[in-house]
Amino acid sequence: MDGSYMGIAKALLPRTPLILKTALLHSLWLSQTSTKWDLRTEITVKVLRSFMDGPPTLPISKIQRFTLKDPGVKGPMWVSRVTLPAPAEDDVRQALFAAIEGLNEGGETYTVPELRPVGAEWTGYRAGVDGSAPELEISEEEKYTNMVKETKSDVTILYFHGAALLDALLAYLMLLYPPPSSLHASVSPAHIILSGDSAGGGLSLSLLQLLLELRRQNTSLTFHGQKIDNIPLPAGVAANSGWFDLTRCLPSINTNAHFDYLPPIPPPTAPPITFPDDPTGIWPASPPRSDLYTDASALCHPLVSPLAAKSWQGAPPLYLVYGEEMLLDEGRVLAARAVAQGVRVTWDCFEAMPHTFAMVLEGSPVGKRCFEAWAAFCKQAVDESGGKVQTRGTWVQAKTLEESPVDVATLADDLAFDEVGRRMHEVRERKSKGEEGEGKALPKL
């Protein structure tokens, strides 16, 4: 899909009848969700759902090129682009492999990753300019320096949109132990929040679980010439609509589909869903596999699906926010399990809202309420090293935004952890048996 205004117009034009029908049904209170959604939400979700229905039509490499397009920078923000160099030592990679082995159940297979440089961006508020101000034509170092001058908070958020776990670990270590060539000085772990939305939220929890496992193993490593004993934990982790279960096995995947735009799980009798053959050779995978993101045998590994993690003991405070969406159950289970193991969890759930609603409905009252709570957690977790964060849960009603307290400890009383594990393993076994039929039930998160 073309991201230009003309490209968006061309994509929406064939959906004009859908938009008009949606608006009419909503105005007459005849839609399933008209009592919960305003017209903007109704149209947005229905249009997004129409793009995701049906099998993929574009090869993976073309989708990747589209998502990597740089829209440019304008307005009140600093963006300094950097490349994080890979260390000469192989310790980081070997530490990851040791953690994978330490958490596995036996039989998991995976593609061994290479340690490569990682592209990243420093972003911050740029004062004194309006929304149309162009990016200054100065060096990346000058942009970073200007950003730091205007920064008034100690909070540093390591935000993931989705990446390899090895890259995420490299980025975290770069914040803590930058080599001499870096733009930034060392950032205290007490000032760092791991965060992300959807797959990025899942990656945040996968990285946290990796750090916890490395500490359980008393891991020591060398990074850019610096000896590190027991990598410190961040001040907190904040995930928005976090994707914690790659098996997508819990009831809300089906029961909450009417509030969401994500594609439902096809029934077992449906023909396999797969991406078209890619001219670059990245898909079908070689050797073949039935899941886009991982070998089917690894679907229940805690570093792949954080929902499978047995222990969160010792973790810093967590902020988990969801709509009443298809991924809600996995968030409920993880939150309740973490609280049972002594972790402080701030939980917000917004009635009738879809996946990543704060970004999809940017600028809306419900989106603003979400961002305010998200930001407040990040600040509280860093202030006094998280001492201000207490376990609490909140249910936010649609339209009115009225709040009701929720007991986080009992969030998932209807989903015992053993039952969750059984469901996850059933999906893993089904996918493993069908690995020659690639791409069954591919999620599109």
VEXTORPA-181751 format. One record per residue (C-alpha): residue in three letters; x, y, z. Coordinates in steps of 0.25 Angstrom, whole numbers, plus 5000, padded with zeros to 4 digits. Each point is the difference from the previous one (the first is absolute). Example, Ala and Ser with C-alpha at 12.3 -4.5 7.8 and 13.67 -1.06 7.14 Angstrom:
ALA504949825031;SER500650144998;
***
This chain:
MET500050005000;ASP500550144996;GLY500150095013;SER499850134992;TYR498750085000;MET499749954986;GLY500349865004;ILE499150005012;ALA498950064992;LYS500249894989;ALA499949905011;LEU498850065007;LEU499250024987;PRO499549864998;ARG499650005014;THR499050124999;PRO498849915000;LEU500549935013;ILE500350145006;LEU498650054997;LYS499349875005;THR500850015013;ALA499650145002;LEU498549984997;LEU499949885009;HIS500850075011;SER499150124999;LEU498749915001;TRP500649935012;LEU499949874992;SER501549965001;GLN500549905010;THR500950105006;SER499250134999;THR499750015015;LYS501549995003;TRP500750084988;ASP499950134994;LEU500050024985;ARG501550024998;THR500349875008;GLU498949924992;ILE500550044987;THR501549995003;VAL499949865005;LYS499149954989;VAL500950064989;LEU501349945007;ARG499349865001;SER499650014985;PHE501550014997;MET500449885009;ASP498949914995;GLY500449894991;PRO501349944996;PRO501350094998;THR500150054986;LEU501450065001;PRO501449935002;ILE500650025014;SER501250084994;LYS499050104994;ILE499350025013;GLN501350025007;ARG500450104990;PHE498750085003;THR500249995015;LEU501450054999;LYS499650134992;ASP500550125007;PRO498950105000;GLY500950115004;VAL500150095012;LYS499250135003;GLY499450075012;PRO500450015014;MET501049885001;TRP501449974999;VAL500549874993;SER501449965000;ARG500349874992;VAL501149915005;THR500649874997;LEU500349915012;PRO501349934997;ALA500149855002;PRO501149965010;ALA501249934996;GLU499849905011;ASP498949884998;ASP499650015015;VAL498750064998;ARG499649894990;GLN500549895008;ALA499250065012;LEU498750004992;PHE500349854996;ALA500249965015;ALA498750075004;ILE499349934989;GLU500549865004;GLY499750045015;LEU498550024997;ASN499749904990;GLU499249875002;GLY500849924990;GLY499849984985;GLU500050154996;THR500750044988;TYR500350144995;THR500950074990;VAL501350055006;PRO500050154998;GLU501350084996;LEU500450125009;ARG499950124991;PRO499950155001;VAL498650065004;GLY499450124995;ALA499350095010;GLU499550145003;TRP500150095011;THR498750085001;GLY499650125009;TYR499250125001;ARG500450124992;ALA499550135006;GLY499650134993;VAL499549954987;ASP498649974994;GLY499549874994;SER500650034986;ALA501450045004;PRO501049924991;GLU501149925005;LEU501350085001;GLU501149974991;ILE501149985010;SER500849875004;GLU499449895008;GLU500950035011;GLU499550155000;LYS498649955001;TYR500349915011;THR500750115008;ASN498850104998;MET499149895004;VAL500749975013;LYS500150155003;GLU498550015000;THR499749875008;LYS499550035014;SER499749865004;ASP500949885004;VAL499149904994;THR500649934988;ILE499049904992;LEU500649894992;TYR498849994990;PHE499949874992;HIS499150004987;GLY500449854998;ALA501449954998;ALA500949885003;LEU500249975014;LEU501550004998;ASP499950144995;ALA499250045011;LEU501049955010;LEU501150084992;ALA499250135001;TYR499849985015;LEU501549975003;MET500350124991;LEU499250105009;LEU500749945012;TYR501449984995;PRO500350094988;PRO501349994993;PRO500850134998;SER499550034986;SER498650015005;LEU499250135000;HIS499449975014;ALA500649985014;SER499749885008;VAL498550005004;SER499749955014;PRO499149885000;ALA499150075010;HIS499650104990;ILE499749904989;ILE498649954996;LEU499849884990;SER498850034992;GLY499349974987;ASP498649974994;SER499549874994;ALA501249914996;GLY500950115006;GLY499349985013;GLY500249854999;LEU501550034997;SER500150095012;LEU499549885009;SER500949904993;LEU501250095002;LEU499650015015;GLN499949855001;LEU501349994993;LEU500750105010;LEU499349925012;GLU500649874995;LEU501450064998;ARG499950045014;ARG499649865005;GLN501249954992;ASN500950105006;THR500550044986;SER501350074998;LEU500350064987;THR500950104993;PHE499450104991;HIS500850104992;GLY501249975009;GLN499250025013;LYS499849895010;ILE498649995005;ASP499549915012;ASN498549985001;ILE499450104990;PRO499150095008;LEU498550014998;PRO499350124995;ALA499150095009;GLY498749944993;VAL499349944988;ALA498850064993;ALA499349924989;ASN498850054992;SER499149894995;GLY501249915002;TRP500049874991;PHE500549905010;ASP499549874994;LEU500449964986;THR499149885000;ARG498850095001;CYS499249895008;LEU499250085011;PRO498550024999;SER500050154998;ILE500649984986;ASN498649964996;THR499150065010;ASN500550144999;ALA500250004985;HIS498850094998;PHE500850115007;ASP501249984992;TYR500650014986;LEU501049895001;PRO499849884992;PRO499349885007;ILE500649865000;PRO499549924989;PRO499349875003;PRO500949874999;THR499249964988;ALA500450134992;PRO501050004989;PRO501450045005;ILE500350155000;THR501350044994;PHE500850124994;PRO500349994985;ASP501349954997;ASP501050115002;PRO501050034989;THR501150035010;GLY499949865005;ILE499650035014;TRP498749934999;PRO499749884999;ALA501049985011;SER501249904998;PRO499849915008;PRO498550024999;ARG499350045012;SER498550025003;ASP500150145008;LEU500650134994;TYR500750045013;THR500649875005;ASP500249854999;ALA498749935005;SER500849925010;ALA500350145007;LEU498750065001;CYS499849975015;HIS501450045003;PRO500050125011;LEU500950094991;VAL499049984988;SER498750005008;PRO500250075013;LEU498749955004;ALA500749865002;ALA501050065010;LYS499949925014;SER500750115008;TRP499950155000;GLN500650015014;GLY500950125002;ALA499550074988;PRO499850155001;PRO498650075000;LEU499249974987;TYR498950084993;LEU499149934992;VAL498950064992;TYR498949944991;GLY498750034993;GLU498949895000;GLU500849944989;MET500449864994;LEU501350005008;LEU499350045014;ASP500149865006;GLU501549984999;GLY500250145006;ARG499149965012;VAL500749875002;LEU501450065000;ALA499650115009;ALA499349915011;ARG501249904999;ALA501050125002;VAL499250055012;ALA499949875006;GLN501649995000;GLY500150145007;VAL500250094988;ARG499250135000;VAL499150014988;THR499250124996;TRP498949954991;ASP499050094991;CYS498949944991;PHE499250084991;GLU498649954997;ALA499749974986;MET501350054995;PRO500849934989;HIS501449964999;THR501050125002;PHE498850105000;ALA500850115006;MET500950014987;VAL498849964991;LEU499150105006;GLU501150115002;GLY499550135006;SER498749945005;PRO499650015014;VAL500249855003;GLY501350014993;LYS500550125008;ARG499549935013;CYS500949884996;PHE501250084997;GLU499950085013;ALA499949875009;TRP501249944992;ALA500950125001;ALA499650015015;PHE500549865003;CYS501350034993;LYS500250125008;GLN499649935013;ALA500949884997;VAL501250094999;ASP499750095011;GLU500649945013;SER500349874992;GLY498649964999;GLY499650025014;LYS498850084997;VAL499449884991;GLN499049925007;THR499249884994;ARG498650054995;GLY499049974990;THR499050094992;TRP498949974991;VAL499750134991;GLN498650004994;ALA499750044986;LYS499650144996;THR499950055014;LEU501449965005;GLU499449975014;GLU501049915008;SER499849885009;PRO501049935008;VAL500449864996;ASP500749905009;VAL501349964991;ALA500249875009;THR498749944995;LEU500050054986;ALA500249864994;ASP499349915010;ASP499249944988;LEU501349964993;ALA501049915009;PHE501450014996;ASP500049854997;GLU498850014991;VAL500750114993;GLY501349924998;ARG499149884995;ARG499450094989;MET501350064996;HIS500649864998;GLU498849954992;VAL500250114990;ARG501549975000;GLU499849864997;ARG498950034989;LYS501050094993;SER501249915001;LYS499249894993;GLY499750094989;GLU501350064998;GLU500149964985;GLY498750094998;GLU500650135003;GLY499350125005;LYS498849945007;ALA499250115008;LEU501150104998;PRO499850125010;LYS500150144994;LEU500450085012;
***
